[in-house]
Amino acid sequence: MTRRIFPYPVVVGDVSLEVAQVRLDDIALPYEMISTSERMVALHRIDRRDWRSARLSVQVRAPERELEGPWSGISCMALLAERRTNTRTAVRLRRERPGQWAGEVELHRDRHLAQAELTGQLIADVDGVAGRMIATTTDSWTIDLRARTPSRRDEIKTRWIDFAADANPHLHAFRSDPWLVEAVGEEPVLYLNSGFDGLKSLLESGRPADRAVRDNLASQIAMGVWTAMFNAALYLDEMTSSPQWPGGWRESVLRRMLPDIFPEFSPEDALTEVLARRRSGEGGGDLQTRIMHAASRRAQVAPSLGALIRTLSRTSQEDE
């Protein structure tokens, strides 16, 4: 996310936004249609084509210590907007505790066309001036009115397969693994091991109590997928005499991860640098650490892990 420069003090730390629940015409949307790792909500359902409105339960968190800065009268707003229809909805969220706000944002289907963006802002009085924005959420959410599953473009094909089944001898060597990525050919595939005890029931669970664990597991899987696809794309490019974009999903993966691997370089220079390191035998160590960092950012591992830790902490306190 690009940081804006303001002529007055602002919050430096990250401000996060989470969609906790979505209700279509007062009917709860299945949890598998809300993706924390992708920050996506899919509002299209096969058996719900005629819905009129959706209520999104949102939460915004900010670093509590920073809120004691040189400002007063802090409030939090959730903003839902779509450029194609020039629609914009602003909702003031209620303060639940220091550094945390919550509320509901209503999306009317007849006012939107394709995709709406959901963000959050902190507003305060600064230097005697009211209504100044002191922070925006680090990442926005996309509310897709057309997608049936919550994933962005270039989504990876996913299949549930029993790795130990007789029909899948090519997977027998990996029968104890929960998942496997096949990053070859024209389309990568993520295989999820249906024979791995508890994996399918957790990933497909609709229980609110399972959400933090499920989202954290999904992020870990996504990190592995990004790492495998990046290395596969890089391997193909190594076969060429000079650095060049490979096209297709491989190019998409490289262009999305290279800025996080070498942020000081342009995409073209970053591609040249990473290939040079691989060819010179410097493909391990620092480079692999950078690749893991980039994959972690793409998979939103830190936010999902943070949510899991907070959930476990609350559970522990309740047990006491």
C-alpha positions in Angstrom: 0.0 0.0 0.0 1.3 3.5 -0.9 1.9 5.8 2.0 0.6 9.3 1.7 2.4 12.3 3.2 0.4 14.6 5.5 1.4 18.1 6.8 0.4 17.0 10.3 1.0 14.1 12.7 -0.5 10.8 11.7 -0.5 7.2 13.0 2.7 5.4 11.9 1.8 1.8 12.8 -0.5 -0.5 10.7 -4.2 -0.2 11.0 -6.0 -3.5 10.0 -9.5 -4.2 8.8 -11.3 -7.5 9.0 -14.7 -8.7 7.7 -16.0 -11.0 10.5 -19.4 -11.9 8.9 -21.6 -11.2 5.9 -25.4 -11.5 5.8 -27.3 -11.5 2.5 -30.8 -10.4 3.1 -30.3 -11.4 6.7 -29.0 -14.8 5.8 -25.4 -15.6 6.9 -23.0 -16.1 4.1 -21.0 -19.4 4.3 -17.5 -18.8 5.8 -15.8 -20.4 2.7 -16.9 -17.3 0.7 -15.0 -15.0 3.0 -11.2 -15.1 2.6 -9.1 -13.4 5.2 -5.8 -14.3 3.4 -7.1 -12.8 0.0 -9.1 -10.1 1.7 -12.0 -11.0 -0.5 -15.8 -11.5 -0.1 -17.7 -13.4 -2.8 -21.4 -12.2 -2.8 -22.6 -14.4 -5.7 -24.3 -17.7 -4.8 -25.9 -20.1 -7.2 -29.0 -20.3 -5.2 -29.1 -16.6 -4.2 -29.2 -14.7 -7.4 -32.0 -12.3 -6.3 -30.4 -10.9 -3.1 -30.9 -7.2 -2.5 -28.5 -6.1 0.2 -25.6 -7.4 2.2 -24.5 -6.4 5.7 -20.8 -6.7 6.4 -19.7 -6.9 10.0 -16.3 -5.2 10.1 -13.6 -4.7 12.8 -10.8 -2.2 12.7 -7.7 -2.4 14.9 -5.1 0.3 15.5 -1.9 0.4 17.6 -3.3 1.4 21.0 -0.2 3.3 22.2 -0.1 5.5 19.1 -3.7 6.7 19.7 -2.4 8.7 22.6 -0.7 11.0 20.2 -1.2 14.8 19.6 -4.9 14.5 18.6 -8.3 14.2 20.2 -11.8 13.1 19.3 -10.7 10.0 17.4 -13.4 8.3 15.4 -13.3 5.4 13.0 -15.1 5.2 9.6 -15.6 2.3 7.3 -15.7 3.3 3.6 -17.3 1.2 0.8 -16.8 2.5 -2.7 -17.0 1.4 -6.4 -15.4 3.6 -9.1 -17.5 2.1 -11.9 -20.7 3.3 -10.4 -19.3 6.3 -8.5 -20.9 4.9 -5.3 -19.5 5.7 -1.9 -20.9 4.7 1.5 -19.4 5.9 4.8 -20.3 4.3 8.2 -19.1 5.4 11.6 -18.0 2.4 13.7 -18.5 2.1 17.4 -15.5 1.9 19.8 -15.4 -1.5 21.5 -12.2 -1.0 23.4 -9.0 1.1 23.1 -7.7 0.6 19.6 -10.6 -1.4 18.3 -13.8 -0.4 16.5 -16.7 -2.5 15.0 -19.9 -2.1 13.1 -21.9 -3.0 10.0 -21.6 -1.7 6.5 -24.6 -2.2 4.2 -24.1 -2.8 0.5 -27.2 -2.3 -1.7 -26.9 -4.5 -4.8 -28.7 -2.0 -7.1 -26.0 0.6 -6.4 -23.1 -1.6 -7.4 -22.0 -3.3 -10.6 -19.0 -5.5 -10.1 -16.5 -5.0 -7.3 -16.5 -2.6 -4.3 -13.5 -1.7 -2.2 -13.8 -1.6 1.6 -11.4 0.4 3.7 -11.2 2.1 7.1 -10.0 5.5 8.3 -9.3 7.1 11.6 -10.5 10.7 11.9 -9.5 13.1 14.6 -9.0 16.7 15.7 -5.4 17.7 15.0 -3.9 21.1 15.8 -7.3 22.5 16.4 -8.6 21.3 13.0 -11.5 18.8 13.1 -12.1 16.0 10.7 -8.5 15.2 9.8 -7.6 11.7 8.6 -4.8 10.3 10.8 -4.7 6.8 9.5 -6.1 4.4 6.8 -6.2 0.7 6.9 -3.0 -1.0 5.6 -4.9 -3.2 3.2 -8.4 -2.9 1.6 -10.9 -5.7 1.1 -12.6 -6.4 -2.2 -16.3 -7.2 -2.2 -17.0 -9.1 -5.5 -20.7 -9.2 -6.6 -19.9 -11.8 -9.3 -17.4 -14.3 -7.9 -18.6 -17.6 -6.5 -15.4 -18.2 -4.5 -13.4 -15.6 -2.7 -10.2 -15.4 -4.8 -8.5 -12.8 -6.9 -7.4 -13.2 -10.5 -4.8 -15.9 -11.3 -6.4 -18.2 -8.7 -4.8 -21.6 -8.5 -6.8 -24.7 -9.3 -7.5 -26.7 -6.1 -8.3 -30.4 -5.9 -9.1 -32.7 -2.9 -7.4 -36.1 -3.5 -6.5 -39.0 -1.2 -2.7 -39.2 -1.6 -2.8 -42.8 -0.4 -5.5 -44.1 -2.7 -4.7 -46.8 -5.2 -5.9 -44.5 -8.0 -3.1 -42.0 -7.2 0.1 -44.0 -7.2 2.1 -40.8 -8.2 1.2 -39.3 -4.8 2.0 -42.3 -2.6 5.4 -40.9 -1.8 3.6 -37.9 -0.3 0.8 -39.7 1.6 1.8 -38.2 4.9 1.8 -34.6 3.5 -1.3 -32.4 4.0 -0.9 -30.7 0.7 1.2 -30.6 -2.5 1.7 -28.1 -5.2 2.2 -29.1 -8.8 3.6 -26.0 -10.5 4.2 -27.3 -14.1 2.5 -27.0 -17.4 0.0 -24.3 -18.3 -1.8 -24.2 -15.0 -0.5 -24.9 -11.4 -2.6 -27.2 -9.2 -2.9 -27.4 -5.4 -3.6 -30.9 -4.2 -5.2 -31.1 -0.7 -4.9 -34.5 0.9 -8.4 -35.7 1.8 -6.8 -38.6 3.6 -5.0 -36.3 6.1 -7.1 -36.6 9.3 -9.0 -33.4 10.1 -7.7 -31.3 7.2 -10.9 -31.2 5.1 -13.2 -30.7 8.0 -11.2 -27.8 9.3 -10.8 -26.0 6.0 -14.5 -26.4 5.2 -15.7 -25.7 8.7 -18.4 -23.0 9.0 -18.0 -22.7 12.8 -17.0 -19.2 14.0 -14.8 -20.8 16.7 -12.7 -22.5 14.0 -12.2 -19.4 11.9 -8.9 -18.2 13.3 -7.3 -21.6 13.0 -8.7 -22.2 9.6 -7.5 -18.9 8.2 -4.1 -19.4 9.7 -3.8 -22.8 8.0 -5.0 -21.4 4.7 -2.3 -18.7 4.9 0.3 -21.3 5.6 -0.9 -23.3 2.6 -0.9 -20.1 0.4 2.7 -19.4 1.5 3.8 -22.8 0.3 1.9 -22.3 -3.0 3.5 -18.9 -3.7 7.0 -20.3 -2.9 6.5 -23.3 -5.1 5.1 -21.3 -8.0 7.9 -18.7 -7.8 10.7 -21.3 -7.8 9.0 -23.1 -10.7 8.7 -19.8 -12.7 12.4 -19.0 -11.9 13.6 -22.5 -13.0 11.9 -22.1 -16.4 13.5 -18.7 -16.9 16.9 -20.2 -16.1 16.6 -22.2 -19.2 16.9 -19.1 -21.4 20.1 -17.4 -22.4 19.1 -14.0 -21.0 16.5 -12.8 -18.4 13.1 -12.5 -19.9 9.5 -12.6 -18.7 8.1 -16.1 -19.3 4.5 -15.1 -19.8 1.3 -16.7 -18.4 1.0 -17.5 -14.7 4.7 -17.7 -14.3 5.2 -14.0 -15.3 2.3 -13.0 -13.1 3.9 -14.7 -10.1 7.3 -13.1 -10.7 5.9 -9.6 -11.2 3.9 -9.9 -8.0 6.7 -11.3 -5.8 9.9 -9.6 -7.1 9.0 -6.1 -5.6 9.0 -7.7 -2.2 12.1 -9.7 -2.8 14.2 -6.8 -4.1 12.2 -3.6 -3.3 15.2 -1.4 -4.2 15.2 -2.7 -7.9 12.8 -2.2 -10.8 11.0 -5.4 -11.8 13.3 -6.0 -14.7 16.5 -5.4 -12.6 15.0 -7.6 -9.9 14.5 -10.4 -12.4 18.1 -10.0 -13.6 19.4 -10.0 -10.0 17.6 -13.1 -8.9 18.6 -15.1 -12.0 22.2 -14.0 -11.6 22.2 -15.2 -8.0 20.8 -18.6 -9.0 23.2 -19.1 -11.9 26.2 -18.2 -9.7 25.3 -20.7 -7.1 24.0 -18.0 -4.6 20.4 -19.3 -4.8 20.3 -20.3 -1.1 20.7 -18.3 2.1 19.7 -14.7 1.6 17.8 -15.3 -1.6 15.6 -18.0 -0.1 15.0 -15.9 3.0 13.8 -13.1 0.7 11.6 -15.5 -1.3 10.0 -16.8 2.0 9.4 -13.2 3.1 7.7 -12.3 -0.2 5.6 -15.5 -0.1 4.6 -14.7 3.5 3.4 -11.2 2.5 1.4 -12.5 -0.5 -0.2 -15.1 1.8 -0.9 -12.6 4.6 0.7 -15.0 7.1 1.3 -12.3 9.8 -2.3 -11.0 10.0 -3.8 -14.4 10.2 -1.2 -15.6 12.8 -1.9 -12.4 14.8 -5.6 -13.1 14.7 -5.0 -16.7 15.9 -2.8 -15.5 18.7 -5.5 -13.0 19.8 -8.1 -15.7 19.7 -6.1 -18.1 21.8 -5.3 -15.4 24.2 -8.9 -14.5 24.7 -9.8 -18.2 25.1 -7.1 -18.6 27.7 -8.4 -15.6 29.7 -11.9 -16.9 29.6 -10.8 -20.3 30.9 -9.1 -18.6 33.8 
